[in-house]
């Protein structure tokens, strides 16, 4: 029974150290893997471009409706 507790304890220690290393590396690099900030910036740029195009399309639709209805 003592061997089971030793093995279980070692597993918990190794898992804790691995988790600590991942968290430490993520805060040091600015994201886990180092590519997260770049991917986030690209996603924001795509979203803003989509919103700007959508806003322009809605303005064009409103303007066409105003011209044909008046």
N, C-alpha and C positions, 0 to 999 in steps of 0.2 A: 504493500500500500504506500510505503514511503517513496518508492520509485515513481509511482504515478504522480505524487505531489511534486517531486523534483522535476519531472518532465513537463508537467503542466506549468509550473513556475517558470521554467526556462522559456516555454512557448510564450507566456505572457510578457516576459522581459524582452524577448526578441521582437514581438509585435509592437510593444510600446516604443522601443528604440526606432523601429522602422517608421512608425507613425510620426515620431518626433523629428526624424531626419526629413521626411516629406514636408512637414509643416515648416520647418526651419528653411529648407531650400525654397519653398514656395514664397515665403516672405522676403527672402534675400534676393531672389531673381525677379520678383514682381508678378509671380503667377506660376503655378505648377507647370513645368516644362518650358517656361520662358517664352512661349508663343501666344499665351492667352491675351496679353495686352494688344498684340498686333491683330489677332483675330477679333477682339472686341472693337478695336478701332475700325477695322474693315466693315464689321457688321453695322456699326453706327453710321458710317458713311453711306452704305447701301440703303439703310433705312431713311436717312435724311434725303437722299436723292429720290427715293420712291415717294416720300411725302411731298417733296417739291413738285414732282411731275404730276402727282394726283391733285394737288392744289391748283396747278395750272390747268389741268383738264377740267376740273370743276368750274373754274372761272370762265373757260371757253364755253362750256355748256350753258352756264347762266347767261353769258353775253348773247349767245345765239338765240336763246329763248326770249330774251328781252327784245332783241331786234325783230324777231318774227311775230311777236305778240302785240307789238305796239303800232 
